[in-house]
Amino acid sequence: MPQQSTSFDFNDNKTTASDFILLEQIIEDRGSRYSVSYGRVKGREDIKLFLKQLKKNKKYAKATHNSWATRISNDGAIYETKADDGEVGAGMVILRIMQKEQVSDCVICVTRWFGGVKLMGDRFKHVQNATKYAVNDM
């Protein structure tokens, strides 16, 4: 269920004009590979369309995890939601960076292909770095 943030939109938020950007193979660690994608969204249907476009590519549809978060502004309020896709806590990592960087009207998805070795806490560092990579690319 979407969560409403208590922050207000003062139009100083960072966003993207593109509906879909894919930055592939940006991080590799012990066999696990990470890519990040992002796009402009204004509502639930846009999020669904974004994820559908990502998963049209079979390698992304078959990825181990497609964790994502989004922040959407509407009438001065920011609405937030996230999904871990089995990578417990990853959606919140993405969302926190989006909050800190004041990213809105955007979805960011970090994709991971598991390489056979558990990364433990390093996986969160990689999700964080992938998200920052997307924010810096906007």
HUVENVEN-V501088 format. One record per backbone hydrogen bond with DSSP energy under -1.0 kcal/mol. CO is the residue of the C=O (numbers start at 1). NH is the residue of the N-H. E is the energy in kcal/mol with one decimal. If there is no record, write none. Layout:
CO/NH/E ; CO/NH/E
This chain:
3/80/-3.4 ; 14/104/-2.6 ; 18/40/-2.4 ; 21/38/-2.1 ; 23/36/-2.4 ; 27/34/-2.6 ; 29/32/-2.2 ; 32/29/-2.4 ; 33/113/-2.4 ; 34/26/-1.5 ; 34/27/-1.3 ; 35/111/-2.7 ; 36/23/-3.2 ; 37/109/-3.1 ; 38/21/-2.4 ; 39/107/-2.4 ; 43/47/-1.7 ; 44/48/-2.2 ; 45/49/-2.4 ; 46/50/-2.4 ; 47/51/-2.5 ; 48/52/-2.3 ; 49/53/-2.4 ; 50/54/-2.3 ; 51/55/-2.4 ; 54/57/-1.1 ; 57/60/-1.4 ; 57/61/-1.9 ; 58/62/-2.0 ; 65/112/-2.6 ; 67/110/-3.0 ; 68/83/-2.7 ; 69/108/-2.4 ; 70/81/-1.8 ; 71/105/-1.9 ; 71/106/-1.4 ; 72/79/-3.4 ; 74/77/-1.8 ; 76/9/-1.9 ; 77/74/-2.7 ; 78/5/-2.4 ; 79/72/-3.1 ; 80/3/-3.5 ; 81/70/-2.5 ; 83/68/-2.4 ; 84/87/-1.7 ; 86/88/-1.2 ; 87/90/-2.7 ; 89/93/-1.6 ; 90/94/-2.2 ; 91/95/-2.5 ; 92/96/-2.6 ; 93/97/-1.6 ; 94/98/-2.2 ; 95/99/-2.4 ; 96/100/-2.6 ; 97/101/-2.6 ; 98/103/-2.8 ; 99/102/-1.1 ; 102/14/-3.2 ; 105/41/-1.4 ; 106/71/-1.5 ; 107/39/-1.7 ; 108/69/-1.8 ; 109/37/-2.6 ; 110/67/-1.9 ; 111/35/-2.0 ; 112/65/-2.1 ; 113/33/-1.8 ; 119/122/-1.9 ; 120/123/-1.4 ; 121/124/-1.0 ; 121/125/-1.1 ; 122/126/-2.1 ; 123/127/-2.1 ; 124/128/-2.6 ; 125/129/-2.6 ; 126/130/-2.5 ; 127/131/-2.2 ; 128/132/-2.5 ; 129/133/-2.1 ; 130/134/-1.8 ; 131/135/-2.4 ; 132/136/-2.6 ; 133/137/-1.1
